[in-house]
Structure formats: structure tokens, C-alpha cells
Amino acid sequence: QARLAESGGGLVQPGGSLRLACRTGAITSVFNTNTLAWYRQAPGRQREWIGSSWLRGVNYTDSVQGRFTISRDNSRKTVYLQMNSLKPEDTAVYYCQMGNSWGQGTQVIVSS
């Protein structure tokens, strides 16, 4: 299993932006051919799928469509989650996932 490590979380005001990164320890061929996904888990709630980057494109859950963007840098074996127009309800721990591997999560707090 590849090791995944998220970074970039923090405290941001409503309407602000953050970019999360998920660096993988996968070999290049594995990274390039696997789907990478972002999830989040708010306090007291189940983990929620946000979106996925796969060979044919990217898709998102409705609640973040138009505000969040997933991109990947194959040379760095890193996937990014650009989050714009953040809302208090986006507060959660954010995780990346590839196959059976998960990162440890990075906390995002949206508050004034």
C-alpha cells in the first residue's frame, strides 16, 4: 500500500481559500493509473466523499461543485484540492485516498 500524506489545512475565514495537497509514496506507474479521491469528515458525521480524479476526468459531489477543484501533478505524485468560497459547513478533517490507502487527514476550520 502506498503511503499518503495530506497537508495545507488550517483556519480560514468564510469566503476564503485553501489548497490541500496529498503527496503519495506510490511508484509513478501506480500513481498515474489510479483514481485519487478526497473525503472529509465533520465532527459527529460520517466520512463524506468530495470528489475523485481518475483517468477519464474529475467529478465532485454537488455540495462542492464549482467551488472545489481537484488536480494532480504526476511528476510530483501529488494530488491537490483547491477550495474556494469556503463556508463554515466545510469545516472537517480532509483525507485523500488511493486504493486501500488513506492519509492521516488535515484539519480545515472555516470560521470568522
N, C-alpha and C positions, 0 to 999 in steps of 0.2 A: 504494500500500500504506500502511496506517495504521501509525504508529509505536507500539510498545508498550513500556512501562517498568515492570518489577517493582520492588517494594520490600518491606521488612519482614522480610527474612531475618536470621539471627543464630544465636547459640549458646543452646541451651536444654537444661535437664536432662530426662531421661526422665520422662514423665508430664506435662510442661509443655505450654504452648500458645503458638502464634504465629499472627498474622494477616498474610498476604501480600496485597499489593494490586498490581493491574496496571492502570495508567492508560493509556488509549488516546488517540491523536490523531485518531481517526475522527470523521467528522461524525455527528451524533446519529442520523440515519436509518440509517446503516450500522451503528453500534453496536447499535441497538435490534433489528435484524433478523438479526444474525449470531450464529452459535454461537461462544462463547468457551470455550477449553479450557485446562486446566492439565496440564503434564507435569513430569516430574522425571528427572534423570539422576544416578545414583550413580557414584562412581569405578569405572572398569572395566566399566561396564554400559551397555546400550543405553538410549536415552531411553524412558521409560515413560509412557503416558497415565494420568492420575489421574482426571479427570472433566471433564464438559462442562456448560455452561449453554446451553440452546437454547430456542427459542420454546415448546416443549411441556413444559419442565421441566429437571431436572438428573439426571445419572446419574454413577456413580462406579465405579472399579474395586473389586474385592472387598477388597483389602488396606487400603483407607482408608474403606470404607463404615461409617458410624456414628461415625467419628472426625473426618472432614473434612467441611466444608460450603462449597459454592460459592454465592456470592451476587453480585448485580450492582446497581450504582447507576446507572441510566440517566441521571440528571441530571448525574452526575459522569463518565459514560463510563468507569467503573471496575468491574472485577470483583475480587472478594475470594476468598481461600482461607483459611478459618478451620481451623486444625489443632489438635486437642485430643488428649490422651493420646498424646503423641509418643513414638516408640520410636527406639532407635539406628538401626534399619534405615530410618527415614525420612530419614536424612542424605542429602542430594543437593543439586544445583542445581535450582531450580524455575523453570519457564518458563511463560509464558502464550502463547497462540496464537489468532489470529483470521484465518481465511482463509489467505493465504500469508505473513502477518506473524508474526514471533516477537519476543519481548523478548530482552534480553541475559542474563536469568537473575538469580536471587538465591540466595545460598548459605544453606542451613539445616544446622546441625550439632546433632545430638542426642547429648549426652554428659554424663556426670557428672564 
